[in-house]
Amino acid sequence: MTCMAYEDMESGEKLSSSPQPSGGNMTLQKAIDMGEYNPSYLSTFPEWQTYSRHIQFEFIRKALDNRNYHLIKQWAEINNMIDFRLKPHLAAALKNIEKQMKKLQTDREKLYFEYSR
């Protein structure tokens, strides 16, 4: 599989090609549950290499779904804040989340293409 560059959503910087799992207690399953779908990051977990391409893709699909859920939840939480109309800075936060949702969809399409080979 070719190494794809994914943008870090908060800073807009490129992730390094071989990021290391932070902390000693992060597991592959926790990363998936938290919506981490970047194959470069997931490959830093030793067990990732033991899985077939199909299973790796199923993990990625689950992570994509989790990330989408988290983004929708964040968007709803901000959108439903009391006196939202009086807080213009929150509109920028919603736009940032919407940007991340579009990026997620683009990444989903790229990963589906990559893993369908």
N, C-alpha and C positions, 0 to 999 in steps of 0.2 A: 504494500500500500504506500502511496506517496504521502509525504509529510505535508499536511495542510497547516497553514498559519491561521490561527484564530485570534480575534481581538479580545483583549481583556475589557469587559463591558464597563467597568468603573473608570479606568484610566485611558482607554483608547490605545494603549500600547500593545505591541505584539507580544505574545507569549513566547518564551524561548522554545527551541525545538525539543528540548528534553527537560521539562519542568519536573521537580521532585515533589512528592507528596509532602505537604507541610505537617509538622508534628509527628510524633511517633505513633499516634493512635488513629490516624486516618486509614480507613480500609477501602478497598475497591467498592464494596457495597455501600458504604457511607457516601463516597464520592458520587456514585450513581444516584442514590437517594436525594442528594443535594443538587442534582441536575448538572453534574460535570460530564459533558459528552465529548470532550476533545480527546481523540484517540492518542495523541502524543502524551497527554497527561495520564490517561488510563494505562498506557503501556509502561508507566513507571512502577506499577504494582507487579510484583513477581508472578502472581497467578494469571495475569492477563495473557502472557505468552503461552500458557498451558491450554487456553481455550481455543476451540476451532473458530474460524472466521465467522461462521453462522452465529455462534454463541456470543462472540465479541459484538456483532451487529445487534443482537437482541439486547445486550447491555446498553449499547449506544442508543437504541430506540427508546428504551425505558428512561434513560437519562434525558433524552430530548423531551419526552412527555413530562417528566418531572420538572425540567426547567420551564417549560411552557406553563405548567400549573403554577409555579412560583411567580412567574411574571404576571400572570392573570391576577393572582391573589394580591401582589403588590399594587398593581394598577387599580384594582377595586378598593383596596384600603385607602389609597390616596384620593381616589375619586369620591369616596363616601365620607371624607372628613367634613366636620361641621364647618359651615361658612367657607366652603371651598372657593366660592366666587370672590371672597375677600383676601385670598392668599394666592396672588399671581405667581409666586415662585413655585407653587405646586404644579402649575400648568407645565412648567419646564421639566419637572420630574416625570410627569405623565408622558411628555414627548420623548424623554430619554428611555422610558420603559417601552414605548411603542417602537422606538428605534431598535432596541434589543430584541423585540418580538419579530421584527422584520429580518434582522440578522439571523435569528434562530431559524426562521423558515428557509432562508438561503442556505444556511449550514445543513439543515435537514435534507434539502434537495441534493446538495453536494455529497453528503454521506450516503444517501440512498443510491446515488449513481456509483460512488466508489465501491460500495459493498455489494452491488448487483453484478459485478464483473465475475 
